[in-house]
Amino acid sequence: MKKINFAIELGSNMTSIYKAGVGVVLHDRSVVVTGIKGKHEVAVAVGNDAYTSGMEYRKVVDNGQIDFSLAEILLGEYFKKIEITKRDGVLFLVSLDNMKYVAEFKNLAYALGVNYVKVLPSIIATTYGFEIENFRKSFLIVDIGVNTEIAVINNGRILTGATVYNGGSNIDQKIAKLIYDEKCIEISKESAEKVKNELATLLPNDIRSMTIEGFIKDTTEYSKVEVSSSDIFGIVVSEYSNIASAILQIISSLDSEVNLDIKRHGIYLCGASSKIAGIEKFLKVKLDLESFRYKPNIVTMIGAGQILDDEQNIEKLVAQNS
């Protein structure tokens, strides 16, 4: 009997693959440089090799939307690298919004020669990664990354949830626009992301600053400009306020018993864009929740490992959340 022995999360920034009994065997960028060989589009470089190649790379997942043709090229190279074959089974961990593409994910696996495949919302694996003791209660899970995943989960089943298109990607775009509009410098998306990672804060008195380079507006001349936390503070507060509003909207749809569980357990927070100064106090005030539990963005892969250990539970979780 075939067994699911790999879990795959094809994220907007990174692709992670977990092998049962081993751990994370791949964590690399979800980007690819392609070329034409005969009549077919093929990989020239993938992952970090593509990102640092100096060639124009393409994102496999752009603002949550998956290009399945590029995904086949990217995962084809990754499957070869870690030796996933037709004898293996794979579990795709996908965003809530992308659960409508279950058939496409299965066809992707089939195209890569893997015939045993399941699809599960990634936020279920995230819940397992928090190592919650009383799984029969209801818990609020929030994963803030490029976008934001919000779900209320009880006993491995999503009671309600949504993908919210607020998060790191929006902040990057707004930072680039602000620097262009106010400082007359055009910067790359990588530079905008660096500004976000270095300076984004929810603390109004943050005084950090940095110097970045870019093209002077409407010219080909290069220049440097200083950017501070206060410059981008309004962008950051607005984005996280939108996330808080989305969480409140989801909570408001729940019955009193589930709300009581959430009040008792608080918010379970993870994701690359949750690593921001002041977020705990900000969300406690916005959501009126006292308890706050945080784990880094590897939490989904930690949960994936736990799920892969129990084949029967995989079937149950997939059935509950399909």
C-alpha positions as CSV (number, residue, x, y, z in Angstrom):
1,M,0.0,0.0,0.0
2,K,1.3,3.4,-0.9
3,K,1.9,5.9,1.8
4,I,2.1,9.7,1.9
5,N,5.7,10.4,2.8
6,F,6.3,13.9,1.6
7,A,4.5,17.2,2.5
8,I,4.9,20.1,0.1
9,E,4.1,23.8,0.7
10,L,4.5,25.8,-2.4
11,G,4.6,29.3,-0.9
12,S,4.7,32.8,-2.5
13,N,8.3,33.2,-1.4
14,M,9.6,29.8,-0.4
15,T,8.9,26.2,-1.2
16,S,9.3,23.7,1.7
17,I,9.3,19.9,1.5
18,Y,9.2,17.7,4.5
19,K,10.1,14.0,4.3
20,A,8.5,11.6,6.8
21,G,11.0,10.4,9.4
22,V,13.7,12.8,8.2
23,G,12.5,16.4,8.5
24,V,12.7,19.4,6.2
25,V,14.7,18.3,3.1
26,L,14.2,21.4,1.0
27,H,13.5,25.1,1.8
28,D,14.2,27.2,-1.3
29,R,12.7,30.1,-3.2
30,S,9.6,29.7,-5.4
31,V,11.2,31.3,-8.4
32,V,12.4,30.0,-11.8
33,V,14.4,31.1,-14.8
34,T,13.2,29.4,-17.9
35,G,14.3,28.9,-21.5
36,I,13.2,27.1,-24.6
37,K,14.5,23.7,-25.5
38,G,13.0,22.5,-28.8
39,K,9.3,23.2,-28.3
40,H,9.3,23.0,-24.6
41,E,9.9,25.5,-21.8
42,V,12.5,24.2,-19.4
43,A,14.3,25.3,-16.2
44,V,17.5,27.2,-16.6
45,A,17.8,27.9,-12.9
46,V,15.4,27.4,-9.9
47,G,15.2,28.6,-6.4
48,N,18.0,30.7,-4.9
49,D,20.1,29.9,-7.9
50,A,17.5,31.7,-10.1
51,Y,17.1,34.5,-7.6
52,T,20.8,35.3,-7.5
53,S,21.5,34.6,-11.2
54,G,21.1,38.1,-12.4
55,M,18.7,36.7,-15.0
56,E,15.0,37.7,-15.0
57,Y,13.2,35.2,-12.8
58,R,9.5,34.4,-12.6
59,K,7.5,33.8,-9.4
60,V,5.6,30.5,-9.4
61,V,3.2,32.0,-6.9
62,D,2.4,35.7,-7.4
63,N,0.3,37.3,-4.7
64,G,-1.3,34.0,-3.9
65,Q,-2.0,33.0,-7.5
66,I,-0.2,29.9,-8.7
67,D,1.1,29.4,-12.2
68,F,0.8,25.6,-12.5
69,S,3.0,25.4,-15.6
70,L,5.8,27.1,-13.8
71,A,5.1,25.0,-10.7
72,E,5.6,21.9,-12.8
73,I,9.0,23.2,-13.9
74,L,10.1,24.2,-10.4
75,L,8.9,21.1,-8.6
76,G,10.3,18.9,-11.4
77,E,13.7,20.2,-10.5
78,Y,13.1,19.9,-6.8
79,F,11.7,16.4,-7.1
80,K,14.9,15.3,-8.9
81,K,17.0,17.0,-6.2
82,I,15.4,15.1,-3.3
83,E,14.5,12.0,-5.3
84,I,10.7,12.0,-5.1
85,T,9.6,9.2,-7.4
86,K,6.4,7.4,-8.6
87,R,6.8,5.1,-5.5
88,D,6.2,8.1,-3.2
89,G,3.0,9.8,-2.1
90,V,2.8,13.6,-1.6
91,L,0.6,15.9,0.5
92,F,0.2,19.4,-0.8
93,L,-0.3,22.0,1.9
94,V,-2.1,24.9,0.3
95,S,-3.8,28.2,1.3
96,L,-7.5,28.3,2.0
97,D,-8.0,30.3,-1.2
98,N,-6.2,27.8,-3.3
99,M,-8.3,24.8,-2.0
100,K,-10.5,25.4,-5.0
101,Y,-7.6,24.1,-7.1
102,V,-7.5,20.6,-5.6
103,A,-7.8,19.0,-9.1
104,E,-5.0,21.2,-10.4
105,F,-2.7,20.2,-7.6
106,K,-3.4,16.5,-8.2
107,N,-2.8,16.9,-11.9
108,L,0.5,18.7,-11.1
109,A,1.6,15.6,-9.1
110,Y,0.5,13.3,-11.9
111,A,2.5,15.3,-14.4
112,L,5.5,14.8,-12.3
113,G,5.0,11.1,-12.1
114,V,3.5,10.9,-8.6
115,N,0.1,9.2,-8.6
116,Y,-0.7,9.1,-4.9
117,V,-1.5,12.7,-3.8
118,K,-3.7,14.4,-1.2
119,V,-4.4,18.2,-0.7
120,L,-4.9,19.8,2.7
121,P,-5.2,23.4,3.9
122,S,-1.7,24.4,5.2
123,I,-3.3,26.1,8.2
124,I,-4.2,22.6,9.5
125,A,-0.6,21.7,9.5
126,T,0.2,25.0,11.2
127,T,-2.3,24.1,14.0
128,Y,-0.5,20.8,14.6
129,G,2.8,22.7,14.6
130,F,1.7,24.7,17.6
131,E,1.4,21.4,19.5
132,I,-1.9,22.3,21.0
133,E,-2.8,19.9,23.9
134,N,-6.6,20.0,23.9
135,F,-7.4,19.7,20.2
136,R,-11.1,19.4,20.8
137,K,-11.4,23.0,21.7
138,S,-11.5,25.9,19.2
139,F,-8.4,27.8,18.3
140,L,-7.7,31.0,16.3
141,I,-4.8,30.5,14.0
142,V,-3.3,33.5,12.1
143,D,-0.5,33.1,9.6
144,I,0.8,36.4,8.3
145,G,3.1,36.0,5.4
146,V,3.0,37.5,1.9
147,N,-0.8,37.3,2.5
148,T,-2.6,36.3,5.6
149,E,-4.4,33.1,6.5
150,I,-7.0,33.2,9.3
151,A,-8.9,30.2,10.6
152,V,-10.8,28.9,13.6
153,I,-10.1,25.2,14.0
154,N,-11.7,22.6,16.2
155,N,-10.5,19.0,16.3
156,G,-8.6,19.3,13.0
157,R,-11.6,20.8,11.2
158,I,-11.8,24.4,9.9
159,L,-15.0,26.0,11.3
160,T,-14.4,29.2,9.4
161,G,-11.5,30.9,7.7
162,A,-10.2,33.0,4.9
163,T,-7.2,34.0,2.9
164,V,-6.8,37.8,3.3
165,Y,-4.8,39.7,0.7
166,N,-3.0,41.9,3.3
167,G,0.5,41.2,4.5
168,G,4.1,41.4,3.4
169,S,3.5,41.7,-0.4
170,N,1.2,44.7,0.0
171,I,3.7,46.4,2.3
172,D,6.5,45.9,-0.2
173,Q,4.5,47.4,-3.0
174,K,3.4,50.4,-0.9
175,I,7.0,51.0,0.3
176,A,8.3,51.1,-3.2
177,K,5.5,53.5,-4.2
178,L,6.1,55.8,-1.2
179,I,9.8,56.1,-1.9
180,Y,9.1,56.8,-5.6
181,D,6.4,59.4,-4.9
182,E,8.1,61.1,-1.9
183,K,11.8,60.6,-2.4
184,C,11.8,60.4,-6.2
185,I,13.8,57.2,-6.2
186,E,12.8,54.0,-8.0
187,I,13.8,50.9,-6.1
188,S,13.6,47.2,-6.8
189,K,11.1,44.8,-5.2
190,E,14.1,43.2,-3.4
191,S,15.0,46.6,-1.9
192,A,11.5,47.3,-0.8
193,E,11.4,43.9,0.9
194,K,14.7,44.7,2.6
195,V,13.3,48.1,3.9
196,K,10.2,46.2,5.3
197,N,12.3,43.6,7.0
198,E,14.7,46.1,8.5
199,L,12.4,49.0,9.4
200,A,8.7,47.9,9.6
201,T,7.3,48.4,13.1
202,L,4.1,49.0,15.0
203,L,5.9,51.1,17.6
204,P,5.4,54.8,16.9
205,N,8.7,55.9,18.5
206,D,10.9,53.6,16.5
207,I,13.9,55.6,15.2
208,R,15.7,53.0,13.0
209,S,16.8,54.1,9.5
210,M,18.8,52.7,6.5
211,T,20.2,53.8,3.2
212,I,19.1,52.3,0.0
213,E,20.0,52.7,-3.7
214,G,17.8,53.2,-6.7
215,F,17.3,55.1,-9.9
216,I,16.5,58.8,-9.7
217,K,12.9,59.3,-10.9
218,D,12.6,59.5,-14.8
219,T,16.3,59.1,-15.3
220,T,18.9,56.3,-15.6
221,E,21.1,57.9,-12.9
222,Y,21.7,56.0,-9.7
223,S,21.4,57.6,-6.2
224,K,21.1,56.8,-2.5
225,V,18.3,57.8,-0.1
226,E,17.7,57.4,3.6
227,V,14.5,55.7,4.7
228,S,13.3,55.6,8.3
229,S,10.8,53.6,10.3
230,S,8.7,56.7,10.7
231,D,8.5,57.1,6.9
232,I,6.8,53.7,6.5
233,F,4.9,53.7,9.8
234,G,1.6,54.7,8.3
235,I,1.8,51.9,5.7
236,V,2.5,49.3,8.3
237,V,-0.2,50.3,10.7
238,S,-2.8,50.5,7.9
239,E,-1.9,47.0,6.7
240,Y,-2.0,45.4,10.1
241,S,-5.2,47.2,11.0
242,N,-6.8,45.6,7.9
243,I,-5.6,42.2,9.1
244,A,-7.0,42.9,12.6
245,S,-10.4,43.9,11.0
246,A,-10.5,40.7,9.0
247,I,-9.8,38.6,12.2
248,L,-12.6,40.5,14.0
249,Q,-15.0,39.8,11.1
250,I,-14.3,36.1,11.2
251,I,-14.6,36.0,15.0
252,S,-18.0,37.8,14.9
253,S,-19.5,35.0,12.8
254,L,-18.9,32.4,15.5
255,D,-21.3,31.2,18.2
256,S,-20.7,32.1,21.9
257,E,-19.1,28.8,22.9
258,V,-16.5,29.0,20.2
259,N,-15.9,32.7,21.1
260,L,-15.4,31.7,24.7
261,D,-12.7,29.2,23.6
262,I,-10.9,31.9,21.6
263,K,-11.1,34.3,24.5
264,R,-9.6,31.6,26.8
265,H,-6.8,30.5,24.4
266,G,-6.1,33.7,22.6
267,I,-4.4,34.0,19.2
268,Y,-1.8,31.6,17.8
269,L,0.3,33.7,15.4
270,C,3.0,32.7,12.9
271,G,4.4,33.7,9.5
272,A,7.3,35.7,8.2
273,S,5.4,39.0,8.4
274,S,4.4,38.4,12.0
275,K,8.0,39.1,13.1
276,I,7.4,42.8,13.6
277,A,8.1,45.0,16.6
278,G,5.0,45.8,18.6
279,I,2.7,43.2,17.0
280,E,1.7,41.5,20.3
281,K,0.5,44.7,22.0
282,F,-1.1,45.9,18.7
283,L,-3.2,42.8,18.2
284,K,-4.1,42.4,21.9
285,V,-5.6,45.9,21.8
286,K,-7.3,45.6,18.4
287,L,-8.8,42.1,19.2
288,D,-9.3,42.4,22.9
289,L,-7.5,39.1,23.5
290,E,-5.1,38.7,26.4
291,S,-3.4,35.4,25.4
292,F,-0.8,35.5,22.6
293,R,1.3,32.6,21.4
294,Y,3.9,32.9,18.7
295,K,6.1,30.5,16.8
296,P,8.3,31.1,13.8
297,N,7.3,30.5,10.2
298,I,8.7,26.9,10.2
299,V,5.7,25.9,12.3
300,T,3.8,24.6,9.3
301,M,6.5,22.1,8.5
302,I,6.7,21.0,12.1
303,G,3.0,20.2,11.9
304,A,3.5,18.5,8.6
305,G,5.9,16.1,10.2
306,Q,3.3,15.2,12.9
307,I,0.6,14.7,10.3
308,L,2.8,12.4,8.1
309,D,3.3,10.2,11.1
310,D,-0.3,9.0,11.1
311,E,-1.6,7.9,7.7
312,Q,-5.2,7.3,8.9
313,N,-5.3,10.8,10.4
314,I,-4.3,12.2,7.0
315,E,-7.4,10.6,5.4
316,K,-9.6,12.0,8.2
317,L,-8.1,15.5,7.9
318,V,-8.5,15.6,4.2
319,A,-12.1,14.4,4.4
320,Q,-13.0,17.0,7.1
321,N,-11.5,19.9,5.1
322,S,-12.2,19.1,1.5
